């Protein structure tokens, strides 16, 4: 199956197989460049397919990171996944990008995933050592979640914001910083194995849009 994500600065694409055990990556392309999602995603898909010895028509399902992430980057991956799914007639399973990062974490303790939300904020989730999510996703200033992390018994942080905001969050950073194709498929494994109907392909923005609908001006009554 094909796995793609553009909810972080990483442009992620890969071909992954899923049997009874853990997902296995056949080929992947990951480039960290927050300004090149639209330029690099399709070439990454083509290169991963070529390395795996597959044609796009050989894909039986697509897993797509649904964020949270910035609007412009996130929609590149989701629109691409929707277009491929429609053209191929295959299911497209959205997953929380932070869950995909968590799926690649190896930790004996509870941990959190934090990614850059810009505007001096982070997207974050908290997880059990198994990867199961226990809090989030949410968006907040790093200083505002320090207490939450302590209350939840979080010992380490994955995601690129663990390093970017290390001075505030003050917890050890662990791998990975970005989602992998394997992690994306692992996050959707239960639905994929059950051949369940995919959830709606709805992006997790977590923020109100910058552009607001104009409202009529109040009428001025003359005295």
N, C-alpha and C positions, 0 to 999 in steps of 0.2 A: 504494500500500500504506500501511498504518497503522503508525506507529512511536511507541512509548511508553517512558518510563523514569521510575522513581521511586526510583532507588538513591542519589540525592544529594538535597540540599535543593531541587533544581529539579524541579517537576512538568512533565514534557515530553510533548507529544503533537503529532503532525503527520501530514500526508498527503504522501507522496513518490512520485515516479515513478522508475523505473529502466529505462533502455534500454541501449544499448551503451556510452554514455559515463558521465559522472559522474551521481550521483543529483540530481534536481531537486525542490526543495521547492515544493509547491503552496500549502500553508498550515501554520501552526504556532502553538502556544500554549505559552509557557514562563513559569512563575511560580516564583520562588524563595521558598519558604515551607516549612520543614522540618516544620511542624505541619499542613499542609493537603493531603497527598497524597490521602487518601481523599475529601476534600470536593471537590477541584478536578479530579481526573483525568478523570472522565467528562464533566463540562462542557467541559473542554479538547478532548476528542475530538470532541464534538458541534459545538463552534464551529469547529474546524479542518475538519471534514467540510463544514459549511455554507459556509465561505469557499471551499473547493475545488469546491463545486457537486456534491458526491457524497452518496449515502446510504451507511449502514454496509454495506448489502448489495452495494455496488459495490466493496468492498475484496477484493482477491484474495490478500493475504498480510499477516501481522503480524510486525513485528520488535519484540522486547522486550528492554530492558536487564536482564541477569540479575545485576547487581552486579559487584563486591562492594559491599555497602551494609548499613546497619543493618536488622535483621530487620523491624521494623514498617513502615517506609517501603517497603522493597524488595518485600515481599509484596503490597502494594497493586497495583503495576504488573503483577506476574507473574500474580496471580490474575485481574486484569481482562483481560489478554491471553489467558489460557487460556479464560476464559469467552466472550470474543468469538470466539476461534478455534473453540471447540466449537459455538457457536450458528450461526456462518456456514459451518462446514465448510471452513475455510481453514487453511493451515499457519501455525504460530507458530514463528518462529526466534529463539532466545535468543542474545544476544551479550554479551560482557564490556563493561560500561559504560565502563571505562577505554579499551578499544579504540575505542569510539565517539567518545570525546573525542579520542583520538589521530588519528582519521580526519579531523578538522577542523583539525589542526595544520599550519602551513606552517613548516618549519624546514630549513636546510641541514645541520644537525648532529643527532646523536643527542639525544633528549630523553626526559624521564620525565613520567608523569601521576600526580599525587598528589591524593587526595581525602580529606576528613575522615572518619576512622573512629571519632571520639569516643574517650573514655578516653585522651586525649593521644597517639593513634596516627593513622597514615595508611594508606590503601590505596595501593599503588603498582605501576606497571609501567614498563618501559623500552622504548624504541622506536627503530628506525632512522628516518632522515628520510622514508622511504617510508610510515611508519606501522606497519610490521611489528613485532610484539612480540618482544623478545629476553630479557625477564626479567619474572617475575611472572605473575599477580597475587599479591601478598602483603600482609600487614599487619604493621606494626612502628612503633616510636617514631621520630619524625623523626631524632633524633640517631643512631639505629642504622643508618640507611640512607645517611648522608652518605658513608661509605667506599665503599659499593656504587656509588653514583652516580659517584664519582670514578673508580673502577676501570673502569666501563663507558664512560667518556668523555662523560657527560651534561653538556650545556652549559646547558639551559633546562628549565623545568618548566611544564606545563599543569595545569589542575585547580584547584579553589578552595583547596586546602591549600597551593599554591605561595605564596599571599599570607598565609594564616593562619599558616603556619609559616616565613615568610621569614627570621625571625631565626635559625633553626636550620639550615635547608636552604641558605640563602645562595647561591641561584642565581636568575637573572632569571626572572620569571614571564611567560608568554606566553598568548595566547588559544588555546582557549576555557577558561572556568572550569567549564562544565557541558556535558553531552551535548546535541546537537541531533538532531532527527529525521533530517536528512540524514546526520549522522555514524553514527547507528544503522544506517541502511540501507546505508551504505558498508561498515560492518563486516560485514554479512551478504551483501554483493553477490555474492560467488563462489557461495555456496550458493543464493541466489535465482535467479541466472542459470542455474545448472545444474539448477534445480528439484529439488534434493537433499532427501532426507528430513530434516526438522529434527532437531537434537540434542535430547536430553531437556531438558525445561523445568525445570532444576534451579538453584536460587539459589546464588550464590557468597557464602557467609557468611564463610568463612575463619577463623571463631572457634568455639570450643566454646561451647555454649549456657550462659547464666547459670544456668538451672534444671537441676539434675542429678538423676538418678533416685535415689530413696532406696535405701539398702542396709540389709539386716537388721543389727540390733545383734548384737555378739558375745555368745555365751552365756557366762555367768559360772559357772565350776565351783567349787563349794564344797569347801574342803579338809577 
